Amino acid sequence: MSENNSIKPHGGILVNRITKADPSGLFSITISEDVANDVENIADGIFSPLEGFLGQQDFESVVSRGRLSNDLAWTIPIVLDV
């Protein structure tokens, strides 16, 4: 009998946003090291259940209530500052 004792990801779903698509032909932007780290954390699922940077509704909810708009606890506003 195999028992899985691993800890479930926050929100219950481990997000994987890593792609093997060829990036040639796509535009690029210069970002800070902090934003690059956030991109990697989103892609690797470290920020699960986030699938990208926070939209306005989630951002406002996180800042005012410490929760995503779906009521899941989240206290760090993950944003793409441009």
PyMOL Python script that loads the backbone (N, CA, C, O; Angstrom):
from pymol import cmd

cmd.read_pdbstr("""\
ATOM      1  N   MET A   1       0.848  -1.167   0.000  1.00  0.00           N
ATOM      2  CA  MET A   1       0.000   0.000   0.000  1.00  0.00           C
ATOM      3  C   MET A   1       0.899   1.238   0.000  1.00  0.00           C
ATOM      4  O   MET A   1       1.772   1.380   0.856  1.00  0.00           O
ATOM      5  N   SER A   2       0.682   2.113  -0.950  1.00  0.00           N
ATOM      6  CA  SER A   2       1.464   3.349  -1.060  1.00  0.00           C
ATOM      7  C   SER A   2       0.668   4.500  -0.463  1.00  0.00           C
ATOM      8  O   SER A   2      -0.499   4.710  -0.795  1.00  0.00           O
ATOM      9  N   GLU A   3       1.320   5.236   0.421  1.00  0.00           N
ATOM     10  CA  GLU A   3       0.656   6.362   1.066  1.00  0.00           C
ATOM     11  C   GLU A   3       1.382   7.641   0.682  1.00  0.00           C
ATOM     12  O   GLU A   3       2.602   7.731   0.817  1.00  0.00           O
ATOM     13  N   ASN A   4       0.635   8.628   0.204  1.00  0.00           N
ATOM     14  CA  ASN A   4       1.211   9.903  -0.197  1.00  0.00           C
ATOM     15  C   ASN A   4       1.050  10.893   0.943  1.00  0.00           C
ATOM     16  O   ASN A   4      -0.057  11.346   1.231  1.00  0.00           O
ATOM     17  N   ASN A   5       2.160  11.226   1.589  1.00  0.00           N
ATOM     18  CA  ASN A   5       2.127  12.155   2.715  1.00  0.00           C
ATOM     19  C   ASN A   5       2.606  13.549   2.332  1.00  0.00           C
ATOM     20  O   ASN A   5       2.909  14.360   3.207  1.00  0.00           O
ATOM     21  N   SER A   6       2.679  13.837   1.036  1.00  0.00           N
ATOM     22  CA  SER A   6       3.174  15.147   0.626  1.00  0.00           C
ATOM     23  C   SER A   6       2.158  16.233   0.966  1.00  0.00           C
ATOM     24  O   SER A   6       0.950  16.001   0.983  1.00  0.00           O
ATOM     25  N   ILE A   7       2.672  17.394   1.228  1.00  0.00           N
ATOM     26  CA  ILE A   7       1.835  18.541   1.568  1.00  0.00           C
ATOM     27  C   ILE A   7       1.175  19.056   0.300  1.00  0.00           C
ATOM     28  O   ILE A   7       1.836  19.227  -0.724  1.00  0.00           O
ATOM     29  N   LYS A   8      -0.109  19.300   0.365  1.00  0.00           N
ATOM     30  CA  LYS A   8      -0.845  19.827  -0.780  1.00  0.00           C
ATOM     31  C   LYS A   8      -0.447  21.284  -1.013  1.00  0.00           C
ATOM     32  O   LYS A   8      -0.187  22.012  -0.054  1.00  0.00           O
ATOM     33  N   PRO A   9      -0.396  21.718  -2.272  1.00  0.00           N
ATOM     34  CA  PRO A   9      -0.081  23.118  -2.553  1.00  0.00           C
ATOM     35  C   PRO A   9      -1.204  24.034  -2.068  1.00  0.00           C
ATOM     36  O   PRO A   9      -2.357  23.616  -1.959  1.00  0.00           O
ATOM     37  N   HIS A  10      -0.856  25.273  -1.782  1.00  0.00           N
ATOM     38  CA  HIS A  10      -1.840  26.260  -1.338  1.00  0.00           C
ATOM     39  C   HIS A  10      -2.916  26.386  -2.409  1.00  0.00           C
ATOM     40  O   HIS A  10      -2.605  26.584  -3.583  1.00  0.00           O
ATOM     41  N   GLY A  11      -4.152  26.275  -2.018  1.00  0.00           N
ATOM     42  CA  GLY A  11      -5.254  26.321  -2.969  1.00  0.00           C
ATOM     43  C   GLY A  11      -5.588  24.975  -3.579  1.00  0.00           C
ATOM     44  O   GLY A  11      -6.577  24.852  -4.301  1.00  0.00           O
ATOM     45  N   GLY A  12      -4.764  23.947  -3.295  1.00  0.00           N
ATOM     46  CA  GLY A  12      -5.060  22.592  -3.729  1.00  0.00           C
ATOM     47  C   GLY A  12      -4.539  22.199  -5.098  1.00  0.00           C
ATOM     48  O   GLY A  12      -4.591  21.022  -5.454  1.00  0.00           O
ATOM     49  N   ILE A  13      -4.035  23.154  -5.882  1.00  0.00           N
ATOM     50  CA  ILE A  13      -3.566  22.854  -7.232  1.00  0.00           C
ATOM     51  C   ILE A  13      -2.156  23.397  -7.409  1.00  0.00           C
ATOM     52  O   ILE A  13      -1.905  24.575  -7.153  1.00  0.00           O
ATOM     53  N   LEU A  14      -1.233  22.543  -7.848  1.00  0.00           N
ATOM     54  CA  LEU A  14       0.121  22.991  -8.135  1.00  0.00           C
ATOM     55  C   LEU A  14       0.161  23.525  -9.562  1.00  0.00           C
ATOM     56  O   LEU A  14      -0.041  22.783 -10.523  1.00  0.00           O
ATOM     57  N   VAL A  15       0.421  24.808  -9.683  1.00  0.00           N
ATOM     58  CA  VAL A  15       0.449  25.466 -10.985  1.00  0.00           C
ATOM     59  C   VAL A  15       1.790  25.203 -11.662  1.00  0.00           C
ATOM     60  O   VAL A  15       2.843  25.290 -11.030  1.00  0.00           O
ATOM     61  N   ASN A  16       1.742  24.885 -12.945  1.00  0.00           N
ATOM     62  CA  ASN A  16       2.956  24.706 -13.749  1.00  0.00           C
ATOM     63  C   ASN A  16       2.797  25.546 -15.005  1.00  0.00           C
ATOM     64  O   ASN A  16       2.029  25.193 -15.900  1.00  0.00           O
ATOM     65  N   ARG A  17       3.524  26.661 -15.074  1.00  0.00           N
ATOM     66  CA  ARG A  17       3.428  27.565 -16.220  1.00  0.00           C
ATOM     67  C   ARG A  17       4.688  27.519 -17.076  1.00  0.00           C
ATOM     68  O   ARG A  17       4.942  28.442 -17.850  1.00  0.00           O
ATOM     69  N   ILE A  18       5.474  26.465 -16.947  1.00  0.00           N
ATOM     70  CA  ILE A  18       6.695  26.332 -17.736  1.00  0.00           C
ATOM     71  C   ILE A  18       6.319  25.835 -19.130  1.00  0.00           C
ATOM     72  O   ILE A  18       5.508  24.921 -19.280  1.00  0.00           O
ATOM     73  N   THR A  19       6.914  26.446 -20.133  1.00  0.00           N
ATOM     74  CA  THR A  19       6.649  26.045 -21.512  1.00  0.00           C
ATOM     75  C   THR A  19       7.954  25.723 -22.226  1.00  0.00           C
ATOM     76  O   THR A  19       9.012  26.265 -21.908  1.00  0.00           O
ATOM     77  N   LYS A  20       7.850  24.852 -23.171  1.00  0.00           N
ATOM     78  CA  LYS A  20       9.012  24.521 -24.002  1.00  0.00           C
ATOM     79  C   LYS A  20       8.876  25.160 -25.375  1.00  0.00           C
ATOM     80  O   LYS A  20       9.625  24.835 -26.296  1.00  0.00           O
ATOM     81  N   ALA A  21       7.921  26.066 -25.505  1.00  0.00           N
ATOM     82  CA  ALA A  21       7.699  26.737 -26.786  1.00  0.00           C
ATOM     83  C   ALA A  21       8.921  27.565 -27.166  1.00  0.00           C
ATOM     84  O   ALA A  21       9.631  28.085 -26.306  1.00  0.00           O
ATOM     85  N   ASP A  22       9.144  27.674 -28.448  1.00  0.00           N
ATOM     86  CA  ASP A  22      10.263  28.452 -28.972  1.00  0.00           C
ATOM     87  C   ASP A  22       9.952  29.942 -28.819  1.00  0.00           C
ATOM     88  O   ASP A  22       8.967  30.423 -29.380  1.00  0.00           O
ATOM     89  N   PRO A  23      10.779  30.681 -28.066  1.00  0.00           N
ATOM     90  CA  PRO A  23      10.496  32.098 -27.828  1.00  0.00           C
ATOM     91  C   PRO A  23      10.911  33.016 -28.977  1.00  0.00           C
ATOM     92  O   PRO A  23      10.639  34.215 -28.928  1.00  0.00           O
ATOM     93  N   SER A  24      11.560  32.480 -30.004  1.00  0.00           N
ATOM     94  CA  SER A  24      11.986  33.352 -31.098  1.00  0.00           C
ATOM     95  C   SER A  24      10.756  33.949 -31.778  1.00  0.00           C
ATOM     96  O   SER A  24       9.750  33.271 -31.988  1.00  0.00           O
ATOM     97  N   GLY A  25      10.860  35.204 -32.109  1.00  0.00           N
ATOM     98  CA  GLY A  25       9.743  35.900 -32.729  1.00  0.00           C
ATOM     99  C   GLY A  25       8.853  36.613 -31.734  1.00  0.00           C
ATOM    100  O   GLY A  25       8.019  37.429 -32.127  1.00  0.00           O
ATOM    101  N   LEU A  26       9.012  36.322 -30.452  1.00  0.00           N
ATOM    102  CA  LEU A  26       8.242  37.026 -29.429  1.00  0.00           C
ATOM    103  C   LEU A  26       8.983  38.293 -29.020  1.00  0.00           C
ATOM    104  O   LEU A  26      10.208  38.362 -29.117  1.00  0.00           O
ATOM    105  N   PHE A  27       8.243  39.285 -28.568  1.00  0.00           N
ATOM    106  CA  PHE A  27       8.902  40.497 -28.100  1.00  0.00           C
ATOM    107  C   PHE A  27       9.438  40.264 -26.699  1.00  0.00           C
ATOM    108  O   PHE A  27       9.010  39.339 -26.010  1.00  0.00           O
ATOM    109  N   SER A  28      10.369  41.099 -26.282  1.00  0.00           N
ATOM    110  CA  SER A  28      10.926  40.982 -24.933  1.00  0.00           C
ATOM    111  C   SER A  28      10.941  42.355 -24.281  1.00  0.00           C
ATOM    112  O   SER A  28      10.941  43.387 -24.953  1.00  0.00           O
ATOM    113  N   ILE A  29      10.954  42.337 -22.972  1.00  0.00           N
ATOM    114  CA  ILE A  29      11.044  43.572 -22.196  1.00  0.00           C
ATOM    115  C   ILE A  29      12.137  43.400 -21.155  1.00  0.00           C
ATOM    116  O   ILE A  29      12.474  42.281 -20.767  1.00  0.00           O
ATOM    117  N   THR A  30      12.680  44.510 -20.713  1.00  0.00           N
ATOM    118  CA  THR A  30      13.676  44.486 -19.652  1.00  0.00           C
ATOM    119  C   THR A  30      12.949  44.581 -18.320  1.00  0.00           C
ATOM    120  O   THR A  30      12.130  45.476 -18.112  1.00  0.00           O
ATOM    121  N   ILE A  31      13.253  43.649 -17.416  1.00  0.00           N
ATOM    122  CA  ILE A  31      12.614  43.643 -16.101  1.00  0.00           C
ATOM    123  C   ILE A  31      13.685  43.564 -15.024  1.00  0.00           C
ATOM    124  O   ILE A  31      14.831  43.197 -15.281  1.00  0.00           O
ATOM    125  N   SER A  32      13.279  43.918 -13.816  1.00  0.00           N
ATOM    126  CA  SER A  32      14.209  43.865 -12.689  1.00  0.00           C
ATOM    127  C   SER A  32      14.444  42.417 -12.267  1.00  0.00           C
ATOM    128  O   SER A  32      13.702  41.513 -12.653  1.00  0.00           O
ATOM    129  N   GLU A  33      15.473  42.220 -11.481  1.00  0.00           N
ATOM    130  CA  GLU A  33      15.762  40.882 -10.968  1.00  0.00           C
ATOM    131  C   GLU A  33      14.615  40.382 -10.087  1.00  0.00           C
ATOM    132  O   GLU A  33      14.286  39.197 -10.112  1.00  0.00           O
ATOM    133  N   ASP A  34      14.009  41.279  -9.311  1.00  0.00           N
ATOM    134  CA  ASP A  34      12.881  40.886  -8.458  1.00  0.00           C
ATOM    135  C   ASP A  34      11.704  40.385  -9.293  1.00  0.00           C
ATOM    136  O   ASP A  34      11.093  39.371  -8.957  1.00  0.00           O
ATOM    137  N   VAL A  35      11.386  41.088 -10.377  1.00  0.00           N
ATOM    138  CA  VAL A  35      10.285  40.663 -11.241  1.00  0.00           C
ATOM    139  C   VAL A  35      10.638  39.343 -11.922  1.00  0.00           C
ATOM    140  O   VAL A  35       9.780  38.472 -12.064  1.00  0.00           O
ATOM    141  N   ALA A  36      11.890  39.189 -12.342  1.00  0.00           N
ATOM    142  CA  ALA A  36      12.324  37.922 -12.948  1.00  0.00           C
ATOM    143  C   ALA A  36      12.148  36.772 -11.959  1.00  0.00           C
ATOM    144  O   ALA A  36      11.737  35.678 -12.345  1.00  0.00           O
ATOM    145  N   ASN A  37      12.456  37.013 -10.700  1.00  0.00           N
ATOM    146  CA  ASN A  37      12.255  35.983  -9.670  1.00  0.00           C
ATOM    147  C   ASN A  37      10.777  35.649  -9.522  1.00  0.00           C
ATOM    148  O   ASN A  37      10.416  34.480  -9.384  1.00  0.00           O
ATOM    149  N   ASP A  38       9.912  36.677  -9.551  1.00  0.00           N
ATOM    150  CA  ASP A  38       8.468  36.432  -9.467  1.00  0.00           C
ATOM    151  C   ASP A  38       7.990  35.600 -10.654  1.00  0.00           C
ATOM    152  O   ASP A  38       7.170  34.697 -10.487  1.00  0.00           O
ATOM    153  N   VAL A  39       8.499  35.899 -11.854  1.00  0.00           N
ATOM    154  CA  VAL A  39       8.126  35.126 -13.046  1.00  0.00           C
ATOM    155  C   VAL A  39       8.512  33.659 -12.853  1.00  0.00           C
ATOM    156  O   VAL A  39       7.715  32.763 -13.131  1.00  0.00           O
ATOM    157  N   GLU A  40       9.721  33.418 -12.381  1.00  0.00           N
ATOM    158  CA  GLU A  40      10.164  32.040 -12.143  1.00  0.00           C
ATOM    159  C   GLU A  40       9.307  31.360 -11.082  1.00  0.00           C
ATOM    160  O   GLU A  40       8.952  30.190 -11.229  1.00  0.00           O
ATOM    161  N   ASN A  41       8.971  32.081 -10.016  1.00  0.00           N
ATOM    162  CA  ASN A  41       8.159  31.501  -8.943  1.00  0.00           C
ATOM    163  C   ASN A  41       6.753  31.167  -9.422  1.00  0.00           C
ATOM    164  O   ASN A  41       6.181  30.159  -9.006  1.00  0.00           O
ATOM    165  N   ILE A  42       6.190  32.004 -10.292  1.00  0.00           N
ATOM    166  CA  ILE A  42       4.880  31.703 -10.874  1.00  0.00           C
ATOM    167  C   ILE A  42       4.992  30.462 -11.757  1.00  0.00           C
ATOM    168  O   ILE A  42       4.177  29.546 -11.654  1.00  0.00           O
ATOM    169  N   ALA A  43       6.001  30.436 -12.623  1.00  0.00           N
ATOM    170  CA  ALA A  43       6.170  29.321 -13.564  1.00  0.00           C
ATOM    171  C   ALA A  43       6.392  27.994 -12.846  1.00  0.00           C
ATOM    172  O   ALA A  43       5.854  26.965 -13.254  1.00  0.00           O
ATOM    173  N   ASP A  44       7.181  28.017 -11.781  1.00  0.00           N
ATOM    174  CA  ASP A  44       7.513  26.788 -11.052  1.00  0.00           C
ATOM    175  C   ASP A  44       6.419  26.329 -10.098  1.00  0.00           C
ATOM    176  O   ASP A  44       6.508  25.236  -9.539  1.00  0.00           O
ATOM    177  N   GLY A  45       5.389  27.147  -9.903  1.00  0.00           N
ATOM    178  CA  GLY A  45       4.314  26.777  -8.990  1.00  0.00           C
ATOM    179  C   GLY A  45       4.567  27.168  -7.552  1.00  0.00           C
ATOM    180  O   GLY A  45       3.774  26.835  -6.671  1.00  0.00           O
ATOM    181  N   ILE A  46       5.663  27.872  -7.298  1.00  0.00           N
ATOM    182  CA  ILE A  46       5.959  28.302  -5.931  1.00  0.00           C
ATOM    183  C   ILE A  46       4.869  29.238  -5.422  1.00  0.00           C
ATOM    184  O   ILE A  46       4.560  29.249  -4.230  1.00  0.00           O
ATOM    185  N   PHE A  47       4.286  30.027  -6.330  1.00  0.00           N
ATOM    186  CA  PHE A  47       3.207  30.944  -5.960  1.00  0.00           C
ATOM    187  C   PHE A  47       1.828  30.338  -6.236  1.00  0.00           C
ATOM    188  O   PHE A  47       0.858  31.078  -6.397  1.00  0.00           O
ATOM    189  N   SER A  48       1.723  29.012  -6.294  1.00  0.00           N
ATOM    190  CA  SER A  48       0.414  28.382  -6.483  1.00  0.00           C
ATOM    191  C   SER A  48      -0.535  28.905  -5.410  1.00  0.00           C
ATOM    192  O   SER A  48      -0.159  28.968  -4.240  1.00  0.00           O
ATOM    193  N   PRO A  49      -1.723  29.270  -5.775  1.00  0.00           N
ATOM    194  CA  PRO A  49      -2.462  28.972  -6.983  1.00  0.00           C
ATOM    195  C   PRO A  49      -2.378  30.054  -8.066  1.00  0.00           C
ATOM    196  O   PRO A  49      -3.130  30.002  -9.039  1.00  0.00           O
ATOM    197  N   LEU A  50      -1.480  31.031  -7.916  1.00  0.00           N
ATOM    198  CA  LEU A  50      -1.396  32.074  -8.934  1.00  0.00           C
ATOM    199  C   LEU A  50      -0.923  31.490 -10.257  1.00  0.00           C
ATOM    200  O   LEU A  50       0.008  30.684 -10.294  1.00  0.00           O
ATOM    201  N   GLU A  51      -1.569  31.901 -11.341  1.00  0.00           N
ATOM    202  CA  GLU A  51      -1.175  31.486 -12.686  1.00  0.00           C
ATOM    203  C   GLU A  51      -0.517  32.629 -13.439  1.00  0.00           C
ATOM    204  O   GLU A  51      -0.146  32.480 -14.604  1.00  0.00           O
ATOM    205  N   GLY A  52      -0.374  33.751 -12.788  1.00  0.00           N
ATOM    206  CA  GLY A  52       0.232  34.940 -13.378  1.00  0.00           C
ATOM    207  C   GLY A  52       0.238  36.039 -12.336  1.00  0.00           C
ATOM    208  O   GLY A  52      -0.078  35.809 -11.169  1.00  0.00           O
ATOM    209  N   PHE A  53       0.600  37.233 -12.769  1.00  0.00           N
ATOM    210  CA  PHE A  53       0.578  38.367 -11.853  1.00  0.00           C
ATOM    211  C   PHE A  53      -0.864  38.691 -11.486  1.00  0.00           C
ATOM    212  O   PHE A  53      -1.788  38.367 -12.231  1.00  0.00           O
ATOM    213  N   LEU A  54      -1.053  39.329 -10.339  1.00  0.00           N
ATOM    214  CA  LEU A  54      -2.396  39.655  -9.880  1.00  0.00           C
ATOM    215  C   LEU A  54      -3.050  40.680 -10.797  1.00  0.00           C
ATOM    216  O   LEU A  54      -2.417  41.648 -11.218  1.00  0.00           O
ATOM    217  N   GLY A  55      -4.312  40.455 -11.098  1.00  0.00           N
ATOM    218  CA  GLY A  55      -5.123  41.451 -11.787  1.00  0.00           C
ATOM    219  C   GLY A  55      -5.622  42.465 -10.763  1.00  0.00           C
ATOM    220  O   GLY A  55      -5.375  42.318  -9.566  1.00  0.00           O
ATOM    221  N   GLN A  56      -6.312  43.474 -11.228  1.00  0.00           N
ATOM    222  CA  GLN A  56      -6.756  44.554 -10.348  1.00  0.00           C
ATOM    223  C   GLN A  56      -7.648  44.053  -9.214  1.00  0.00           C
ATOM    224  O   GLN A  56      -7.467  44.453  -8.065  1.00  0.00           O
ATOM    225  N   GLN A  57      -8.598  43.191  -9.522  1.00  0.00           N
ATOM    226  CA  GLN A  57      -9.528  42.705  -8.495  1.00  0.00           C
ATOM    227  C   GLN A  57      -8.793  41.929  -7.405  1.00  0.00           C
ATOM    228  O   GLN A  57      -9.027  42.159  -6.219  1.00  0.00           O
ATOM    229  N   ASP A  58      -7.912  41.017  -7.795  1.00  0.00           N
ATOM    230  CA  ASP A  58      -7.141  40.267  -6.803  1.00  0.00           C
ATOM    231  C   ASP A  58      -6.188  41.185  -6.046  1.00  0.00           C
ATOM    232  O   ASP A  58      -6.039  41.051  -4.831  1.00  0.00           O
ATOM    233  N   PHE A  59      -5.544  42.115  -6.746  1.00  0.00           N
ATOM    234  CA  PHE A  59      -4.624  43.044  -6.090  1.00  0.00           C
ATOM    235  C   PHE A  59      -5.338  43.827  -4.993  1.00  0.00           C
ATOM    236  O   PHE A  59      -4.861  43.891  -3.860  1.00  0.00           O
ATOM    237  N   GLU A  60      -6.476  44.419  -5.329  1.00  0.00           N
ATOM    238  CA  GLU A  60      -7.220  45.212  -4.345  1.00  0.00           C
ATOM    239  C   GLU A  60      -7.678  44.345  -3.177  1.00  0.00           C
ATOM    240  O   GLU A  60      -7.667  44.796  -2.032  1.00  0.00           O
ATOM    241  N   SER A  61      -8.077  43.119  -3.452  1.00  0.00           N
ATOM    242  CA  SER A  61      -8.513  42.213  -2.397  1.00  0.00           C
ATOM    243  C   SER A  61      -7.351  41.819  -1.486  1.00  0.00           C
ATOM    244  O   SER A  61      -7.512  41.763  -0.267  1.00  0.00           O
ATOM    245  N   VAL A  62      -6.187  41.547  -2.070  1.00  0.00           N
ATOM    246  CA  VAL A  62      -5.010  41.182  -1.274  1.00  0.00           C
ATOM    247  C   VAL A  62      -4.589  42.348  -0.386  1.00  0.00           C
ATOM    248  O   VAL A  62      -4.297  42.159   0.795  1.00  0.00           O
ATOM    249  N   VAL A  63      -4.557  43.547  -0.950  1.00  0.00           N
ATOM    250  CA  VAL A  63      -4.121  44.719  -0.189  1.00  0.00           C
ATOM    251  C   VAL A  63      -5.105  45.051   0.931  1.00  0.00           C
ATOM    252  O   VAL A  63      -4.688  45.401   2.035  1.00  0.00           O
ATOM    253  N   SER A  64      -6.397  44.947   0.659  1.00  0.00           N
ATOM    254  CA  SER A  64      -7.388  45.357   1.660  1.00  0.00           C
ATOM    255  C   SER A  64      -7.782  44.245   2.635  1.00  0.00           C
ATOM    256  O   SER A  64      -8.107  44.524   3.789  1.00  0.00           O
ATOM    257  N   ARG A  65      -7.755  42.973   2.177  1.00  0.00           N
ATOM    258  CA  ARG A  65      -8.254  41.896   3.028  1.00  0.00           C
ATOM    259  C   ARG A  65      -7.255  40.781   3.307  1.00  0.00           C
ATOM    260  O   ARG A  65      -7.508  39.926   4.155  1.00  0.00           O
ATOM    261  N   GLY A  66      -6.116  40.777   2.602  1.00  0.00           N
ATOM    262  CA  GLY A  66      -5.161  39.684   2.770  1.00  0.00           C
ATOM    263  C   GLY A  66      -5.664  38.385   2.178  1.00  0.00           C
ATOM    264  O   GLY A  66      -5.283  37.299   2.615  1.00  0.00           O
ATOM    265  N   ARG A  67      -6.531  38.507   1.169  1.00  0.00           N
ATOM    266  CA  ARG A  67      -7.113  37.339   0.511  1.00  0.00           C
ATOM    267  C   ARG A  67      -7.280  37.625  -0.969  1.00  0.00           C
ATOM    268  O   ARG A  67      -7.494  38.767  -1.375  1.00  0.00           O
ATOM    269  N   LEU A  68      -7.179  36.565  -1.780  1.00  0.00           N
ATOM    270  CA  LEU A  68      -7.503  36.703  -3.191  1.00  0.00           C
ATOM    271  C   LEU A  68      -9.004  36.929  -3.322  1.00  0.00           C
ATOM    272  O   LEU A  68      -9.746  36.731  -2.360  1.00  0.00           O
ATOM    273  N   SER A  69      -9.451  37.336  -4.487  1.00  0.00           N
ATOM    274  CA  SER A  69     -10.879  37.606  -4.671  1.00  0.00           C
ATOM    275  C   SER A  69     -11.735  36.350  -4.512  1.00  0.00           C
ATOM    276  O   SER A  69     -12.943  36.458  -4.299  1.00  0.00           O
ATOM    277  N   ASN A  70     -11.133  35.156  -4.612  1.00  0.00           N
ATOM    278  CA  ASN A  70     -11.876  33.909  -4.381  1.00  0.00           C
ATOM    279  C   ASN A  70     -11.871  33.507  -2.906  1.00  0.00           C
ATOM    280  O   ASN A  70     -12.300  32.408  -2.554  1.00  0.00           O
ATOM    281  N   ASP A  71     -11.382  34.405  -2.048  1.00  0.00           N
ATOM    282  CA  ASP A  71     -11.349  34.277  -0.589  1.00  0.00           C
ATOM    283  C   ASP A  71     -10.231  33.377  -0.071  1.00  0.00           C
ATOM    284  O   ASP A  71     -10.203  33.071   1.121  1.00  0.00           O
ATOM    285  N   LEU A  72      -9.321  32.950  -0.921  1.00  0.00           N
ATOM    286  CA  LEU A  72      -8.167  32.167  -0.491  1.00  0.00           C
ATOM    287  C   LEU A  72      -7.144  33.104   0.142  1.00  0.00           C
ATOM    288  O   LEU A  72      -6.826  34.148  -0.426  1.00  0.00           O
ATOM    289  N   ALA A  73      -6.634  32.744   1.301  1.00  0.00           N
ATOM    290  CA  ALA A  73      -5.666  33.591   1.997  1.00  0.00           C
ATOM    291  C   ALA A  73      -4.440  33.837   1.122  1.00  0.00           C
ATOM    292  O   ALA A  73      -3.832  32.896   0.612  1.00  0.00           O
ATOM    293  N   TRP A  74      -4.083  35.112   0.953  1.00  0.00           N
ATOM    294  CA  TRP A  74      -2.895  35.509   0.174  1.00  0.00           C
ATOM    295  C   TRP A  74      -2.543  36.931   0.582  1.00  0.00           C
ATOM    296  O   TRP A  74      -3.354  37.842   0.417  1.00  0.00           O
ATOM    297  N   THR A  75      -1.353  37.128   1.108  1.00  0.00           N
ATOM    298  CA  THR A  75      -1.005  38.443   1.665  1.00  0.00           C
ATOM    299  C   THR A  75       0.062  39.197   0.883  1.00  0.00           C
ATOM    300  O   THR A  75       0.376  40.340   1.213  1.00  0.00           O
ATOM    301  N   ILE A  76       0.622  38.573  -0.147  1.00  0.00           N
ATOM    302  CA  ILE A  76       1.710  39.210  -0.894  1.00  0.00           C
ATOM    303  C   ILE A  76       1.195  39.648  -2.261  1.00  0.00           C
ATOM    304  O   ILE A  76       0.800  38.803  -3.065  1.00  0.00           O
ATOM    305  N   PRO A  77       1.190  40.950  -2.540  1.00  0.00           N
ATOM    306  CA  PRO A  77       0.761  41.383  -3.872  1.00  0.00           C
ATOM    307  C   PRO A  77       1.857  41.104  -4.909  1.00  0.00           C
ATOM    308  O   PRO A  77       2.904  41.751  -4.898  1.00  0.00           O
ATOM    309  N   ILE A  78       1.615  40.157  -5.788  1.00  0.00           N
ATOM    310  CA  ILE A  78       2.569  39.790  -6.836  1.00  0.00           C
ATOM    311  C   ILE A  78       2.151  40.539  -8.101  1.00  0.00           C
ATOM    312  O   ILE A  78       1.170  40.183  -8.754  1.00  0.00           O
ATOM    313  N   VAL A  79       2.912  41.582  -8.433  1.00  0.00           N
ATOM    314  CA  VAL A  79       2.530  42.448  -9.548  1.00  0.00           C
ATOM    315  C   VAL A  79       3.700  42.661 -10.497  1.00  0.00           C
ATOM    316  O   VAL A  79       4.864  42.573 -10.104  1.00  0.00           O
ATOM    317  N   LEU A  80       3.372  42.940 -11.742  1.00  0.00           N
ATOM    318  CA  LEU A  80       4.363  43.297 -12.749  1.00  0.00           C
ATOM    319  C   LEU A  80       4.412  44.813 -12.781  1.00  0.00           C
ATOM    320  O   LEU A  80       3.533  45.460 -13.349  1.00  0.00           O
ATOM    321  N   ASP A  81       5.439  45.372 -12.173  1.00  0.00           N
ATOM    322  CA  ASP A  81       5.550  46.833 -12.129  1.00  0.00           C
ATOM    323  C   ASP A  81       6.290  47.325 -13.364  1.00  0.00           C
ATOM    324  O   ASP A  81       7.478  47.063 -13.549  1.00  0.00           O
ATOM    325  N   VAL A  82       5.558  48.042 -14.196  1.00  0.00           N
ATOM    326  CA  VAL A  82       6.154  48.574 -15.424  1.00  0.00           C
ATOM    327  C   VAL A  82       6.071  50.080 -15.432  1.00  0.00           C
ATOM    328  O   VAL A  82       6.520  50.719 -16.384  1.00  0.00           O
TER     329      VAL A  82
END
""", "prot")
cmd.dss("prot")
cmd.show_as("cartoon", "prot")
cmd.util.cbc("prot")
cmd.orient("prot")
